[in-house]
Amino acid sequence: MHALTDLNRRKVLEILRDHEATAGELAEALPIARPGVSRHLRVLRQAGLVDVRQDAQRRIYRLRPEALIEVDEWLEAYRVLWRHRLDALHTEVKRGRKAMR
């Protein structure tokens, strides 16, 4: 979860969701210097959210979507909570409309 708290790391994951990229390509897409991108990539690798492979002199990063399953499972309890609250709000709105007639 800590790895996901930073906006730049989430942006890296969004980019890698669509395609693999090098650190240089990621640096071009982010408002931070390349050393900062490298630090963010290290955090994401340590969290198991990205993989890296060597391609000659380049390091290619890719998203590991299976690592997000744990986050998805954690969020499910909150989705249930919000579903119940939104269902209750919907019920109250319908009651209010009936009362206005």
C-alpha positions as CSV (number, residue, x, y, z in Angstrom):
1,M,0.0,0.0,0.0
2,H,2.9,2.4,0.8
3,A,4.1,2.1,-2.8
4,L,0.7,3.4,-4.0
5,T,0.6,6.5,-1.9
6,D,2.8,8.6,-4.2
7,L,1.1,10.3,-7.2
8,N,4.2,9.8,-9.4
9,R,4.3,6.1,-8.6
10,R,0.6,5.8,-9.5
11,K,1.4,7.6,-12.8
12,V,4.2,5.1,-13.5
13,L,1.7,2.2,-12.9
14,E,-0.8,3.9,-15.3
15,I,1.8,4.2,-18.0
16,L,2.9,0.6,-17.5
17,R,-0.7,-0.6,-17.5
18,D,-0.8,0.3,-21.2
19,H,2.7,-0.7,-22.3
20,E,6.2,-1.6,-21.1
21,A,8.7,1.3,-20.8
22,T,12.2,2.2,-20.0
23,A,13.1,4.5,-17.1
24,G,14.0,7.2,-19.7
25,E,10.5,6.9,-21.3
26,L,8.9,7.1,-17.9
27,A,11.0,10.2,-17.0
28,E,9.8,12.0,-20.1
29,A,6.2,11.4,-19.0
30,L,6.7,12.6,-15.4
31,P,7.5,16.0,-13.9
32,I,10.5,14.7,-12.1
33,A,14.2,14.1,-12.9
34,R,15.4,10.6,-14.0
35,P,17.0,9.8,-10.6
36,G,13.6,10.4,-8.9
37,V,12.0,8.0,-11.4
38,S,14.6,5.4,-10.6
39,R,13.9,5.7,-6.9
40,H,10.1,5.3,-7.6
41,L,10.8,2.3,-9.8
42,R,12.9,0.7,-7.0
43,V,10.0,1.2,-4.5
44,L,7.6,-0.3,-7.0
45,R,9.9,-3.3,-7.7
46,Q,10.4,-3.9,-4.0
47,A,6.6,-3.9,-3.6
48,G,6.3,-6.5,-6.3
49,L,4.2,-4.1,-8.5
50,V,6.6,-4.0,-11.5
51,D,9.2,-6.3,-13.0
52,V,12.3,-5.4,-14.9
53,R,14.1,-7.2,-17.7
54,Q,17.4,-6.4,-19.5
55,D,17.2,-5.8,-23.2
56,A,20.8,-5.2,-24.3
57,Q,21.7,-1.9,-22.5
58,R,18.1,-1.0,-21.6
59,R,16.1,-2.0,-18.6
60,I,12.4,-2.5,-19.6
61,Y,9.8,-2.2,-16.9
62,R,6.4,-3.8,-16.9
63,L,3.4,-3.8,-14.6
64,R,2.7,-7.0,-12.5
65,P,-1.1,-6.7,-12.4
66,E,-1.4,-9.8,-10.2
67,A,0.3,-7.9,-7.4
68,L,-2.7,-5.5,-7.3
69,I,-5.0,-8.4,-6.3
70,E,-4.2,-7.8,-2.6
71,V,-5.1,-4.1,-3.0
72,D,-8.3,-5.0,-4.8
73,E,-9.2,-7.5,-2.0
74,W,-8.5,-4.8,0.7
75,L,-10.7,-2.3,-1.2
76,E,-13.6,-4.7,-1.5
77,A,-14.8,-4.1,2.1
78,Y,-14.9,-0.3,1.3
79,R,-16.8,-1.0,-1.9
80,V,-19.4,-2.9,0.0
81,L,-19.7,-0.1,2.5
82,W,-20.1,2.6,-0.2
83,R,-22.6,0.4,-2.1
84,H,-24.8,0.2,1.0
85,R,-24.5,3.9,1.6
86,L,-25.3,4.8,-2.0
87,D,-28.3,2.3,-1.9
88,A,-29.5,4.1,1.2
89,L,-29.1,7.5,-0.4
90,H,-31.0,6.3,-3.5
91,T,-33.8,5.1,-1.2
92,E,-33.9,8.5,0.6
93,V,-34.0,10.4,-2.7
94,K,-36.9,8.3,-4.0
95,R,-38.8,8.9,-0.7
96,G,-38.1,12.7,-1.1
97,R,-39.5,12.7,-4.6
98,K,-42.6,10.9,-3.5
99,A,-43.1,13.3,-0.6
100,M,-42.8,16.3,-3.0
101,R,-45.7,15.1,-5.2
